[in-house]
Structure formats: C-alpha cells, structure tokens
Amino acid sequence: MISLFMKKLTVDTSAEEIRRTTTILEQNNLKYEIRTSRSRGSIGSAMDARTYANANLAMYKGASQPTFIYSVYVKGKEYDRARNLVKGSE
C-alpha cells in the first residue's frame, strides 16, 4: 500500500491494544499498516549505550526498557468505518 493515502487510526504504547485493534481490522477485511518508533531517538539511544558502556553496566539493568510507540494506519476512504469498528468494541 502507498502510505501517502493512509490515515492514522490510532497511536498507543501498548502492544496488546494495538493487537486488539489490528484483530478487529483483520476480521473486517480492512487493510492496515503498523509503524513503530521509539520514544527515545537514535541519538538518545546511542548516548544511553555509551553511558552504560563507560560505567560497565548492563544496558537498562534496574531501569525501564525503552518505550515503543505504535501507530496504525488505514486507507483514507476506510477510516470512518475502521474508527467506528474499533471504538465500538471498547
């Protein structure tokens, strides 16, 4: 699918919630695309890695794991239907 014509349906940090959403879309034969990004960019991640390496610590030991942000996109013309299906099942 060409991402240019896709509209953002939902954004969440919960993989379980994204799975619930995509299951509903699959059951209704709606095509979708998931985009994943990290809340901390590549520069911040590199700084973390260097800091942990300099201190000779295991990465993220005792700290929270990096957060991922999941975005679900659907075709623009199917957006209203997808939104109603997902919101109606909450």
PDB file of N, CA, C and O in Angstrom:
ATOM      1  N   MET A   1       0.826  -1.173   0.000  1.00  0.00           N
ATOM      2  CA  MET A   1       0.000   0.000   0.000  1.00  0.00           C
ATOM      3  C   MET A   1       0.876   1.244   0.000  1.00  0.00           C
ATOM      4  O   MET A   1       1.961   1.261   0.581  1.00  0.00           O
ATOM      5  N   ILE A   2       0.399   2.253  -0.642  1.00  0.00           N
ATOM      6  CA  ILE A   2       1.130   3.509  -0.672  1.00  0.00           C
ATOM      7  C   ILE A   2       0.752   4.302   0.575  1.00  0.00           C
ATOM      8  O   ILE A   2      -0.413   4.651   0.769  1.00  0.00           O
ATOM      9  N   SER A   3       1.729   4.577   1.405  1.00  0.00           N
ATOM     10  CA  SER A   3       1.495   5.249   2.680  1.00  0.00           C
ATOM     11  C   SER A   3       0.963   6.663   2.522  1.00  0.00           C
ATOM     12  O   SER A   3       0.397   7.226   3.459  1.00  0.00           O
ATOM     13  N   LEU A   4       1.141   7.227   1.358  1.00  0.00           N
ATOM     14  CA  LEU A   4       0.699   8.589   1.111  1.00  0.00           C
ATOM     15  C   LEU A   4      -0.806   8.741   1.293  1.00  0.00           C
ATOM     16  O   LEU A   4      -1.272   9.809   1.691  1.00  0.00           O
ATOM     17  N   PHE A   5      -1.564   7.704   1.013  1.00  0.00           N
ATOM     18  CA  PHE A   5      -3.021   7.768   1.064  1.00  0.00           C
ATOM     19  C   PHE A   5      -3.584   7.128   2.331  1.00  0.00           C
ATOM     20  O   PHE A   5      -4.775   6.825   2.400  1.00  0.00           O
ATOM     21  N   MET A   6      -2.737   6.925   3.321  1.00  0.00           N
ATOM     22  CA  MET A   6      -3.161   6.290   4.565  1.00  0.00           C
ATOM     23  C   MET A   6      -3.438   7.364   5.624  1.00  0.00           C
ATOM     24  O   MET A   6      -2.832   8.435   5.621  1.00  0.00           O
ATOM     25  N   LYS A   7      -4.361   7.047   6.519  1.00  0.00           N
ATOM     26  CA  LYS A   7      -4.721   7.974   7.589  1.00  0.00           C
ATOM     27  C   LYS A   7      -4.497   7.277   8.933  1.00  0.00           C
ATOM     28  O   LYS A   7      -4.805   6.096   9.088  1.00  0.00           O
ATOM     29  N   LYS A   8      -3.964   8.014   9.890  1.00  0.00           N
ATOM     30  CA  LYS A   8      -3.644   7.444  11.200  1.00  0.00           C
ATOM     31  C   LYS A   8      -4.926   7.144  11.961  1.00  0.00           C
ATOM     32  O   LYS A   8      -5.734   8.037  12.214  1.00  0.00           O
ATOM     33  N   LEU A   9      -5.104   5.878  12.323  1.00  0.00           N
ATOM     34  CA  LEU A   9      -6.287   5.442  13.054  1.00  0.00           C
ATOM     35  C   LEU A   9      -6.080   5.550  14.558  1.00  0.00           C
ATOM     36  O   LEU A   9      -6.944   6.058  15.273  1.00  0.00           O
ATOM     37  N   THR A  10      -4.938   5.075  15.037  1.00  0.00           N
ATOM     38  CA  THR A  10      -4.678   5.089  16.468  1.00  0.00           C
ATOM     39  C   THR A  10      -3.176   5.086  16.742  1.00  0.00           C
ATOM     40  O   THR A  10      -2.372   4.658  15.913  1.00  0.00           O
ATOM     41  N   VAL A  11      -2.826   5.571  17.918  1.00  0.00           N
ATOM     42  CA  VAL A  11      -1.439   5.569  18.392  1.00  0.00           C
ATOM     43  C   VAL A  11      -1.475   5.086  19.830  1.00  0.00           C
ATOM     44  O   VAL A  11      -2.299   5.542  20.622  1.00  0.00           O
ATOM     45  N   ASP A  12      -0.576   4.157  20.173  1.00  0.00           N
ATOM     46  CA  ASP A  12      -0.559   3.621  21.532  1.00  0.00           C
ATOM     47  C   ASP A  12       0.822   3.074  21.853  1.00  0.00           C
ATOM     48  O   ASP A  12       1.600   2.764  20.950  1.00  0.00           O
ATOM     49  N   THR A  13       1.123   2.958  23.134  1.00  0.00           N
ATOM     50  CA  THR A  13       2.374   2.339  23.559  1.00  0.00           C
ATOM     51  C   THR A  13       2.153   0.896  23.998  1.00  0.00           C
ATOM     52  O   THR A  13       3.107   0.187  24.318  1.00  0.00           O
ATOM     53  N   SER A  14       0.908   0.469  24.013  1.00  0.00           N
ATOM     54  CA  SER A  14       0.564  -0.884  24.430  1.00  0.00           C
ATOM     55  C   SER A  14       0.469  -1.808  23.216  1.00  0.00           C
ATOM     56  O   SER A  14      -0.382  -1.615  22.347  1.00  0.00           O
ATOM     57  N   ALA A  15       1.337  -2.803  23.162  1.00  0.00           N
ATOM     58  CA  ALA A  15       1.292  -3.770  22.059  1.00  0.00           C
ATOM     59  C   ALA A  15      -0.016  -4.556  22.097  1.00  0.00           C
ATOM     60  O   ALA A  15      -0.537  -4.938  21.049  1.00  0.00           O
ATOM     61  N   GLU A  16      -0.547  -4.800  23.284  1.00  0.00           N
ATOM     62  CA  GLU A  16      -1.802  -5.537  23.407  1.00  0.00           C
ATOM     63  C   GLU A  16      -2.965  -4.750  22.798  1.00  0.00           C
ATOM     64  O   GLU A  16      -3.811  -5.324  22.113  1.00  0.00           O
ATOM     65  N   GLU A  17      -3.007  -3.453  23.042  1.00  0.00           N
ATOM     66  CA  GLU A  17      -4.078  -2.620  22.484  1.00  0.00           C
ATOM     67  C   GLU A  17      -3.969  -2.545  20.963  1.00  0.00           C
ATOM     68  O   GLU A  17      -4.983  -2.571  20.265  1.00  0.00           O
ATOM     69  N   ILE A  18      -2.755  -2.453  20.456  1.00  0.00           N
ATOM     70  CA  ILE A  18      -2.562  -2.422  19.003  1.00  0.00           C
ATOM     71  C   ILE A  18      -2.991  -3.751  18.402  1.00  0.00           C
ATOM     72  O   ILE A  18      -3.590  -3.775  17.326  1.00  0.00           O
ATOM     73  N   ARG A  19      -2.695  -4.858  19.076  1.00  0.00           N
ATOM     74  CA  ARG A  19      -3.112  -6.173  18.588  1.00  0.00           C
ATOM     75  C   ARG A  19      -4.630  -6.292  18.566  1.00  0.00           C
ATOM     76  O   ARG A  19      -5.194  -6.863  17.633  1.00  0.00           O
ATOM     77  N   ARG A  20      -5.300  -5.753  19.593  1.00  0.00           N
ATOM     78  CA  ARG A  20      -6.762  -5.759  19.620  1.00  0.00           C
ATOM     79  C   ARG A  20      -7.317  -4.994  18.417  1.00  0.00           C
ATOM     80  O   ARG A  20      -8.253  -5.445  17.757  1.00  0.00           O
ATOM     81  N   THR A  21      -6.732  -3.844  18.147  1.00  0.00           N
ATOM     82  CA  THR A  21      -7.165  -3.020  17.020  1.00  0.00           C
ATOM     83  C   THR A  21      -6.955  -3.735  15.693  1.00  0.00           C
ATOM     84  O   THR A  21      -7.856  -3.767  14.855  1.00  0.00           O
ATOM     85  N   THR A  22      -5.776  -4.305  15.498  1.00  0.00           N
ATOM     86  CA  THR A  22      -5.488  -4.958  14.216  1.00  0.00           C
ATOM     87  C   THR A  22      -6.318  -6.230  14.030  1.00  0.00           C
ATOM     88  O   THR A  22      -6.649  -6.588  12.900  1.00  0.00           O
ATOM     89  N   THR A  23      -6.657  -6.913  15.121  1.00  0.00           N
ATOM     90  CA  THR A  23      -7.526  -8.088  15.022  1.00  0.00           C
ATOM     91  C   THR A  23      -8.902  -7.686  14.511  1.00  0.00           C
ATOM     92  O   THR A  23      -9.472  -8.370  13.662  1.00  0.00           O
ATOM     93  N   ILE A  24      -9.436  -6.590  15.017  1.00  0.00           N
ATOM     94  CA  ILE A  24     -10.735  -6.083  14.561  1.00  0.00           C
ATOM     95  C   ILE A  24     -10.663  -5.725  13.081  1.00  0.00           C
ATOM     96  O   ILE A  24     -11.576  -6.046  12.319  1.00  0.00           O
ATOM     97  N   LEU A  25      -9.584  -5.062  12.669  1.00  0.00           N
ATOM     98  CA  LEU A  25      -9.431  -4.688  11.262  1.00  0.00           C
ATOM     99  C   LEU A  25      -9.343  -5.928  10.379  1.00  0.00           C
ATOM    100  O   LEU A  25      -9.950  -5.969   9.309  1.00  0.00           O
ATOM    101  N   GLU A  26      -8.591  -6.941  10.818  1.00  0.00           N
ATOM    102  CA  GLU A  26      -8.459  -8.179  10.040  1.00  0.00           C
ATOM    103  C   GLU A  26      -9.794  -8.904   9.918  1.00  0.00           C
ATOM    104  O   GLU A  26     -10.126  -9.415   8.848  1.00  0.00           O
ATOM    105  N   GLN A  27     -10.559  -8.953  10.999  1.00  0.00           N
ATOM    106  CA  GLN A  27     -11.850  -9.631  10.986  1.00  0.00           C
ATOM    107  C   GLN A  27     -12.828  -8.968  10.028  1.00  0.00           C
ATOM    108  O   GLN A  27     -13.762  -9.607   9.542  1.00  0.00           O
ATOM    109  N   ASN A  28     -12.614  -7.691   9.761  1.00  0.00           N
ATOM    110  CA  ASN A  28     -13.495  -6.945   8.865  1.00  0.00           C
ATOM    111  C   ASN A  28     -12.849  -6.669   7.509  1.00  0.00           C
ATOM    112  O   ASN A  28     -13.306  -5.809   6.756  1.00  0.00           O
ATOM    113  N   ASN A  29     -11.784  -7.407   7.210  1.00  0.00           N
ATOM    114  CA  ASN A  29     -11.088  -7.323   5.916  1.00  0.00           C
ATOM    115  C   ASN A  29     -10.631  -5.912   5.554  1.00  0.00           C
ATOM    116  O   ASN A  29     -10.709  -5.506   4.395  1.00  0.00           O
ATOM    117  N   LEU A  30     -10.159  -5.177   6.544  1.00  0.00           N
ATOM    118  CA  LEU A  30      -9.606  -3.840   6.308  1.00  0.00           C
ATOM    119  C   LEU A  30      -8.094  -3.931   6.346  1.00  0.00           C
ATOM    120  O   LEU A  30      -7.517  -4.445   7.304  1.00  0.00           O
ATOM    121  N   LYS A  31      -7.458  -3.432   5.308  1.00  0.00           N
ATOM    122  CA  LYS A  31      -6.001  -3.446   5.264  1.00  0.00           C
ATOM    123  C   LYS A  31      -5.467  -2.314   6.130  1.00  0.00           C
ATOM    124  O   LYS A  31      -6.066  -1.244   6.232  1.00  0.00           O
ATOM    125  N   TYR A  32      -4.324  -2.584   6.749  1.00  0.00           N
ATOM    126  CA  TYR A  32      -3.730  -1.604   7.646  1.00  0.00           C
ATOM    127  C   TYR A  32      -2.213  -1.693   7.562  1.00  0.00           C
ATOM    128  O   TYR A  32      -1.649  -2.617   6.977  1.00  0.00           O
ATOM    129  N   GLU A  33      -1.586  -0.716   8.157  1.00  0.00           N
ATOM    130  CA  GLU A  33      -0.125  -0.678   8.244  1.00  0.00           C
ATOM    131  C   GLU A  33       0.236  -0.239   9.655  1.00  0.00           C
ATOM    132  O   GLU A  33      -0.367   0.687  10.198  1.00  0.00           O
ATOM    133  N   ILE A  34       1.221  -0.908  10.246  1.00  0.00           N
ATOM    134  CA  ILE A  34       1.696  -0.527  11.574  1.00  0.00           C
ATOM    135  C   ILE A  34       3.074   0.095  11.424  1.00  0.00           C
ATOM    136  O   ILE A  34       3.948  -0.451  10.751  1.00  0.00           O
ATOM    137  N   ARG A  35       3.254   1.236  12.055  1.00  0.00           N
ATOM    138  CA  ARG A  35       4.573   1.875  12.102  1.00  0.00           C
ATOM    139  C   ARG A  35       5.003   1.945  13.560  1.00  0.00           C
ATOM    140  O   ARG A  35       4.232   2.325  14.440  1.00  0.00           O
ATOM    141  N   THR A  36       6.234   1.574  13.785  1.00  0.00           N
ATOM    142  CA  THR A  36       6.762   1.537  15.147  1.00  0.00           C
ATOM    143  C   THR A  36       7.928   2.513  15.259  1.00  0.00           C
ATOM    144  O   THR A  36       8.788   2.581  14.381  1.00  0.00           O
ATOM    145  N   SER A  37       7.939   3.261  16.345  1.00  0.00           N
ATOM    146  CA  SER A  37       9.060   4.163  16.601  1.00  0.00           C
ATOM    147  C   SER A  37       9.391   4.081  18.091  1.00  0.00           C
ATOM    148  O   SER A  37       8.588   3.611  18.897  1.00  0.00           O
ATOM    149  N   ARG A  38      10.557   4.534  18.428  1.00  0.00           N
ATOM    150  CA  ARG A  38      10.972   4.555  19.832  1.00  0.00           C
ATOM    151  C   ARG A  38      10.755   5.949  20.382  1.00  0.00           C
ATOM    152  O   ARG A  38      10.906   6.946  19.675  1.00  0.00           O
ATOM    153  N   SER A  39      10.401   6.003  21.646  1.00  0.00           N
ATOM    154  CA  SER A  39      10.179   7.314  22.264  1.00  0.00           C
ATOM    155  C   SER A  39      11.494   8.076  22.408  1.00  0.00           C
ATOM    156  O   SER A  39      11.502   9.303  22.501  1.00  0.00           O
ATOM    157  N   ARG A  40      12.587   7.350  22.427  1.00  0.00           N
ATOM    158  CA  ARG A  40      13.916   7.965  22.501  1.00  0.00           C
ATOM    159  C   ARG A  40      14.574   7.737  21.152  1.00  0.00           C
ATOM    160  O   ARG A  40      14.695   6.594  20.712  1.00  0.00           O
ATOM    161  N   GLY A  41      14.995   8.789  20.497  1.00  0.00           N
ATOM    162  CA  GLY A  41      15.574   8.705  19.165  1.00  0.00           C
ATOM    163  C   GLY A  41      16.919   8.003  19.114  1.00  0.00           C
ATOM    164  O   GLY A  41      17.425   7.530  20.132  1.00  0.00           O
ATOM    165  N   SER A  42      17.483   7.942  17.938  1.00  0.00           N
ATOM    166  CA  SER A  42      18.741   7.219  17.750  1.00  0.00           C
ATOM    167  C   SER A  42      19.899   7.893  18.490  1.00  0.00           C
ATOM    168  O   SER A  42      20.790   7.206  18.990  1.00  0.00           O
ATOM    169  N   ILE A  43      19.898   9.206  18.563  1.00  0.00           N
ATOM    170  CA  ILE A  43      20.973   9.910  19.272  1.00  0.00           C
ATOM    171  C   ILE A  43      20.874   9.639  20.769  1.00  0.00           C
ATOM    172  O   ILE A  43      21.880   9.373  21.428  1.00  0.00           O
ATOM    173  N   GLY A  44      19.664   9.708  21.298  1.00  0.00           N
ATOM    174  CA  GLY A  44      19.468   9.425  22.727  1.00  0.00           C
ATOM    175  C   GLY A  44      19.825   7.986  23.070  1.00  0.00           C
ATOM    176  O   GLY A  44      20.425   7.721  24.111  1.00  0.00           O
ATOM    177  N   SER A  45      19.453   7.053  22.188  1.00  0.00           N
ATOM    178  CA  SER A  45      19.787   5.642  22.417  1.00  0.00           C
ATOM    179  C   SER A  45      21.299   5.430  22.387  1.00  0.00           C
ATOM    180  O   SER A  45      21.837   4.661  23.183  1.00  0.00           O
ATOM    181  N   ALA A  46      21.973   6.106  21.479  1.00  0.00           N
ATOM    182  CA  ALA A  46      23.427   5.986  21.390  1.00  0.00           C
ATOM    183  C   ALA A  46      24.087   6.562  22.646  1.00  0.00           C
ATOM    184  O   ALA A  46      25.069   6.015  23.147  1.00  0.00           O
ATOM    185  N   MET A  47      23.543   7.661  23.144  1.00  0.00           N
ATOM    186  CA  MET A  47      24.076   8.251  24.373  1.00  0.00           C
ATOM    187  C   MET A  47      23.882   7.288  25.551  1.00  0.00           C
ATOM    188  O   MET A  47      24.773   7.132  26.386  1.00  0.00           O
ATOM    189  N   ASP A  48      22.711   6.645  25.610  1.00  0.00           N
ATOM    190  CA  ASP A  48      22.463   5.652  26.669  1.00  0.00           C
ATOM    191  C   ASP A  48      23.486   4.530  26.596  1.00  0.00           C
ATOM    192  O   ASP A  48      24.083   4.163  27.607  1.00  0.00           O
ATOM    193  N   ALA A  49      23.689   3.988  25.406  1.00  0.00           N
ATOM    194  CA  ALA A  49      24.611   2.867  25.229  1.00  0.00           C
ATOM    195  C   ALA A  49      26.022   3.257  25.651  1.00  0.00           C
ATOM    196  O   ALA A  49      26.711   2.485  26.318  1.00  0.00           O
ATOM    197  N   ARG A  50      26.447   4.449  25.263  1.00  0.00           N
ATOM    198  CA  ARG A  50      27.795   4.895  25.621  1.00  0.00           C
ATOM    199  C   ARG A  50      27.941   5.088  27.128  1.00  0.00           C
ATOM    200  O   ARG A  50      28.960   4.724  27.714  1.00  0.00           O
ATOM    201  N   THR A  51      26.917   5.662  27.744  1.00  0.00           N
ATOM    202  CA  THR A  51      26.951   5.882  29.192  1.00  0.00           C
ATOM    203  C   THR A  51      27.036   4.561  29.934  1.00  0.00           C
ATOM    204  O   THR A  51      27.847   4.410  30.848  1.00  0.00           O
ATOM    205  N   TYR A  52      26.198   3.598  29.545  1.00  0.00           N
ATOM    206  CA  TYR A  52      26.220   2.294  30.199  1.00  0.00           C
ATOM    207  C   TYR A  52      27.554   1.583  29.957  1.00  0.00           C
ATOM    208  O   TYR A  52      28.078   0.921  30.853  1.00  0.00           O
ATOM    209  N   ALA A  53      28.099   1.719  28.752  1.00  0.00           N
ATOM    210  CA  ALA A  53      29.381   1.076  28.442  1.00  0.00           C
ATOM    211  C   ALA A  53      30.505   1.693  29.274  1.00  0.00           C
ATOM    212  O   ALA A  53      31.356   0.969  29.792  1.00  0.00           O
ATOM    213  N   ASN A  54      30.518   3.015  29.407  1.00  0.00           N
ATOM    214  CA  ASN A  54      31.558   3.686  30.194  1.00  0.00           C
ATOM    215  C   ASN A  54      31.490   3.300  31.674  1.00  0.00           C
ATOM    216  O   ASN A  54      32.514   3.230  32.354  1.00  0.00           O
ATOM    217  N   ALA A  55      30.287   3.054  32.157  1.00  0.00           N
ATOM    218  CA  ALA A  55      30.121   2.678  33.564  1.00  0.00           C
ATOM    219  C   ALA A  55      30.217   1.166  33.755  1.00  0.00           C
ATOM    220  O   ALA A  55      30.137   0.667  34.877  1.00  0.00           O
ATOM    221  N   ASN A  56      30.389   0.448  32.652  1.00  0.00           N
ATOM    222  CA  ASN A  56      30.498  -1.011  32.673  1.00  0.00           C
ATOM    223  C   ASN A  56      29.269  -1.651  33.325  1.00  0.00           C
ATOM    224  O   ASN A  56      29.389  -2.548  34.160  1.00  0.00           O
ATOM    225  N   LEU A  57      28.087  -1.172  32.927  1.00  0.00           N
ATOM    226  CA  LEU A  57      26.821  -1.693  33.432  1.00  0.00           C
ATOM    227  C   LEU A  57      26.068  -2.395  32.314  1.00  0.00           C
ATOM    228  O   LEU A  57      26.232  -2.076  31.136  1.00  0.00           O
ATOM    229  N   ALA A  58      25.249  -3.346  32.700  1.00  0.00           N
ATOM    230  CA  ALA A  58      24.365  -3.977  31.710  1.00  0.00           C
ATOM    231  C   ALA A  58      23.338  -2.941  31.265  1.00  0.00           C
ATOM    232  O   ALA A  58      22.846  -2.150  32.070  1.00  0.00           O
ATOM    233  N   MET A  59      23.028  -2.958  29.990  1.00  0.00           N
ATOM    234  CA  MET A  59      22.097  -1.972  29.439  1.00  0.00           C
ATOM    235  C   MET A  59      20.735  -2.082  30.115  1.00  0.00           C
ATOM    236  O   MET A  59      20.140  -3.159  30.141  1.00  0.00           O
ATOM    237  N   TYR A  60      20.250  -1.000  30.649  1.00  0.00           N
ATOM    238  CA  TYR A  60      18.934  -0.861  31.275  1.00  0.00           C
ATOM    239  C   TYR A  60      18.742  -1.749  32.500  1.00  0.00           C
ATOM    240  O   TYR A  60      17.603  -1.999  32.895  1.00  0.00           O
ATOM    241  N   LYS A  61      19.809  -2.225  33.105  1.00  0.00           N
ATOM    242  CA  LYS A  61      19.664  -3.028  34.322  1.00  0.00           C
ATOM    243  C   LYS A  61      19.101  -2.148  35.425  1.00  0.00           C
ATOM    244  O   LYS A  61      19.689  -1.125  35.778  1.00  0.00           O
ATOM    245  N   GLY A  62      17.965  -2.550  35.963  1.00  0.00           N
ATOM    246  CA  GLY A  62      17.329  -1.777  37.013  1.00  0.00           C
ATOM    247  C   GLY A  62      16.574  -0.561  36.506  1.00  0.00           C
ATOM    248  O   GLY A  62      16.018   0.191  37.307  1.00  0.00           O
ATOM    249  N   ALA A  63      16.541  -0.352  35.223  1.00  0.00           N
ATOM    250  CA  ALA A  63      15.824   0.785  34.650  1.00  0.00           C
ATOM    251  C   ALA A  63      14.738   0.259  33.713  1.00  0.00           C
ATOM    252  O   ALA A  63      14.759  -0.901  33.301  1.00  0.00           O
ATOM    253  N   SER A  64      13.816   1.111  33.394  1.00  0.00           N
ATOM    254  CA  SER A  64      12.737   0.688  32.499  1.00  0.00           C
ATOM    255  C   SER A  64      13.266   0.531  31.071  1.00  0.00           C
ATOM    256  O   SER A  64      14.172   1.246  30.643  1.00  0.00           O
ATOM    257  N   GLN A  65      12.691  -0.397  30.367  1.00  0.00           N
ATOM    258  CA  GLN A  65      13.059  -0.626  28.971  1.00  0.00           C
ATOM    259  C   GLN A  65      12.582   0.546  28.116  1.00  0.00           C
ATOM    260  O   GLN A  65      11.652   1.254  28.504  1.00  0.00           O
ATOM    261  N   PRO A  66      13.199   0.758  26.972  1.00  0.00           N
ATOM    262  CA  PRO A  66      12.763   1.847  26.095  1.00  0.00           C
ATOM    263  C   PRO A  66      11.306   1.639  25.658  1.00  0.00           C
ATOM    264  O   PRO A  66      10.871   0.509  25.437  1.00  0.00           O
ATOM    265  N   THR A  67      10.579   2.717  25.541  1.00  0.00           N
ATOM    266  CA  THR A  67       9.178   2.666  25.152  1.00  0.00           C
ATOM    267  C   THR A  67       9.054   2.717  23.632  1.00  0.00           C
ATOM    268  O   THR A  67       9.731   3.497  22.963  1.00  0.00           O
ATOM    269  N   PHE A  68       8.181   1.872  23.107  1.00  0.00           N
ATOM    270  CA  PHE A  68       7.886   1.880  21.683  1.00  0.00           C
ATOM    271  C   PHE A  68       6.524   2.511  21.477  1.00  0.00           C
ATOM    272  O   PHE A  68       5.609   2.328  22.280  1.00  0.00           O
ATOM    273  N   ILE A  69       6.403   3.259  20.389  1.00  0.00           N
ATOM    274  CA  ILE A  69       5.144   3.898  20.035  1.00  0.00           C
ATOM    275  C   ILE A  69       4.648   3.244  18.758  1.00  0.00           C
ATOM    276  O   ILE A  69       5.346   3.233  17.744  1.00  0.00           O
ATOM    277  N   TYR A  70       3.437   2.697  18.814  1.00  0.00           N
ATOM    278  CA  TYR A  70       2.848   2.004  17.674  1.00  0.00           C
ATOM    279  C   TYR A  70       1.763   2.876  17.064  1.00  0.00           C
ATOM    280  O   TYR A  70       0.909   3.403  17.778  1.00  0.00           O
ATOM    281  N   SER A  71       1.793   3.029  15.747  1.00  0.00           N
ATOM    282  CA  SER A  71       0.769   3.781  15.023  1.00  0.00           C
ATOM    283  C   SER A  71       0.140   2.859  13.994  1.00  0.00           C
ATOM    284  O   SER A  71       0.846   2.166  13.262  1.00  0.00           O
ATOM    285  N   VAL A  72      -1.192   2.847  13.935  1.00  0.00           N
ATOM    286  CA  VAL A  72      -1.916   2.037  12.957  1.00  0.00           C
ATOM    287  C   VAL A  72      -2.526   2.977  11.928  1.00  0.00           C
ATOM    288  O   VAL A  72      -3.203   3.945  12.276  1.00  0.00           O
ATOM    289  N   TYR A  73      -2.277   2.679  10.660  1.00  0.00           N
ATOM    290  CA  TYR A  73      -2.789   3.476   9.558  1.00  0.00           C
ATOM    291  C   TYR A  73      -3.731   2.630   8.704  1.00  0.00           C
ATOM    292  O   TYR A  73      -3.498   1.438   8.508  1.00  0.00           O
ATOM    293  N   VAL A  74      -4.799   3.256   8.196  1.00  0.00           N
ATOM    294  CA  VAL A  74      -5.725   2.610   7.275  1.00  0.00           C
ATOM    295  C   VAL A  74      -5.915   3.517   6.061  1.00  0.00           C
ATOM    296  O   VAL A  74      -5.534   4.687   6.076  1.00  0.00           O
ATOM    297  N   LYS A  75      -6.508   2.959   5.017  1.00  0.00           N
ATOM    298  CA  LYS A  75      -6.799   3.770   3.833  1.00  0.00           C
ATOM    299  C   LYS A  75      -7.746   4.899   4.222  1.00  0.00           C
ATOM    300  O   LYS A  75      -8.645   4.717   5.042  1.00  0.00           O
ATOM    301  N   GLY A  76      -7.534   6.048   3.630  1.00  0.00           N
ATOM    302  CA  GLY A  76      -8.353   7.213   3.950  1.00  0.00           C
ATOM    303  C   GLY A  76      -9.835   6.984   3.766  1.00  0.00           C
ATOM    304  O   GLY A  76     -10.639   7.431   4.583  1.00  0.00           O
ATOM    305  N   LYS A  77     -10.212   6.283   2.689  1.00  0.00           N
ATOM    306  CA  LYS A  77     -11.634   6.066   2.421  1.00  0.00           C
ATOM    307  C   LYS A  77     -12.247   5.030   3.364  1.00  0.00           C
ATOM    308  O   LYS A  77     -13.471   4.928   3.443  1.00  0.00           O
ATOM    309  N   GLU A  78     -11.423   4.261   4.079  1.00  0.00           N
ATOM    310  CA  GLU A  78     -11.918   3.270   5.028  1.00  0.00           C
ATOM    311  C   GLU A  78     -11.781   3.735   6.473  1.00  0.00           C
ATOM    312  O   GLU A  78     -12.105   2.995   7.403  1.00  0.00           O
ATOM    313  N   TYR A  79     -11.305   4.947   6.657  1.00  0.00           N
ATOM    314  CA  TYR A  79     -11.023   5.451   8.006  1.00  0.00           C
ATOM    315  C   TYR A  79     -12.265   5.491   8.891  1.00  0.00           C
ATOM    316  O   TYR A  79     -12.227   4.996  10.018  1.00  0.00           O
ATOM    317  N   ASP A  80     -13.357   6.065   8.412  1.00  0.00           N
ATOM    318  CA  ASP A  80     -14.558   6.193   9.237  1.00  0.00           C
ATOM    319  C   ASP A  80     -15.083   4.827   9.672  1.00  0.00           C
ATOM    320  O   ASP A  80     -15.459   4.643  10.829  1.00  0.00           O
ATOM    321  N   ARG A  81     -15.109   3.879   8.754  1.00  0.00           N
ATOM    322  CA  ARG A  81     -15.575   2.518   9.078  1.00  0.00           C
ATOM    323  C   ARG A  81     -14.655   1.881  10.122  1.00  0.00           C
ATOM    324  O   ARG A  81     -15.127   1.296  11.097  1.00  0.00           O
ATOM    325  N   ALA A  82     -13.350   1.995   9.914  1.00  0.00           N
ATOM    326  CA  ALA A  82     -12.388   1.417  10.839  1.00  0.00           C
ATOM    327  C   ALA A  82     -12.508   2.051  12.222  1.00  0.00           C
ATOM    328  O   ALA A  82     -12.480   1.347  13.232  1.00  0.00           O
ATOM    329  N   ARG A  83     -12.640   3.355  12.272  1.00  0.00           N
ATOM    330  CA  ARG A  83     -12.765   4.052  13.549  1.00  0.00           C
ATOM    331  C   ARG A  83     -14.006   3.595  14.302  1.00  0.00           C
ATOM    332  O   ARG A  83     -13.952   3.347  15.506  1.00  0.00           O
ATOM    333  N   ASN A  84     -15.134   3.483  13.586  1.00  0.00           N
ATOM    334  CA  ASN A  84     -16.372   3.043  14.221  1.00  0.00           C
ATOM    335  C   ASN A  84     -16.261   1.607  14.744  1.00  0.00           C
ATOM    336  O   ASN A  84     -16.768   1.300  15.823  1.00  0.00           O
ATOM    337  N   LEU A  85     -15.611   0.743  13.997  1.00  0.00           N
ATOM    338  CA  LEU A  85     -15.439  -0.640  14.429  1.00  0.00           C
ATOM    339  C   LEU A  85     -14.577  -0.728  15.679  1.00  0.00           C
ATOM    340  O   LEU A  85     -14.919  -1.434  16.628  1.00  0.00           O
ATOM    341  N   VAL A  86     -13.463  -0.014  15.677  1.00  0.00           N
ATOM    342  CA  VAL A  86     -12.533  -0.075  16.808  1.00  0.00           C
ATOM    343  C   VAL A  86     -13.128   0.585  18.038  1.00  0.00           C
ATOM    344  O   VAL A  86     -13.049   0.021  19.129  1.00  0.00           O
ATOM    345  N   LYS A  87     -13.712   1.746  17.898  1.00  0.00           N
ATOM    346  CA  LYS A  87     -14.292   2.469  19.047  1.00  0.00           C
ATOM    347  C   LYS A  87     -15.531   1.767  19.573  1.00  0.00           C
ATOM    348  O   LYS A  87     -15.814   1.816  20.770  1.00  0.00           O
ATOM    349  N   GLY A  88     -16.278   1.110  18.678  1.00  0.00           N
ATOM    350  CA  GLY A  88     -17.499   0.410  19.086  1.00  0.00           C
ATOM    351  C   GLY A  88     -17.257  -0.837  19.886  1.00  0.00           C
ATOM    352  O   GLY A  88     -18.158  -1.326  20.567  1.00  0.00           O
ATOM    353  N   SER A  89     -16.041  -1.367  19.816  1.00  0.00           N
ATOM    354  CA  SER A  89     -15.748  -2.619  20.512  1.00  0.00           C
ATOM    355  C   SER A  89     -15.094  -2.414  21.867  1.00  0.00           C
ATOM    356  O   SER A  89     -14.737  -3.386  22.534  1.00  0.00           O
ATOM    357  N   GLU A  90     -14.933  -1.187  22.278  1.00  0.00           N
ATOM    358  CA  GLU A  90     -14.271  -0.917  23.579  1.00  0.00           C
ATOM    359  C   GLU A  90     -15.159  -1.263  24.737  1.00  0.00           C
ATOM    360  O   GLU A  90     -14.761  -1.099  25.890  1.00  0.00           O
TER     361      GLU A  90
END
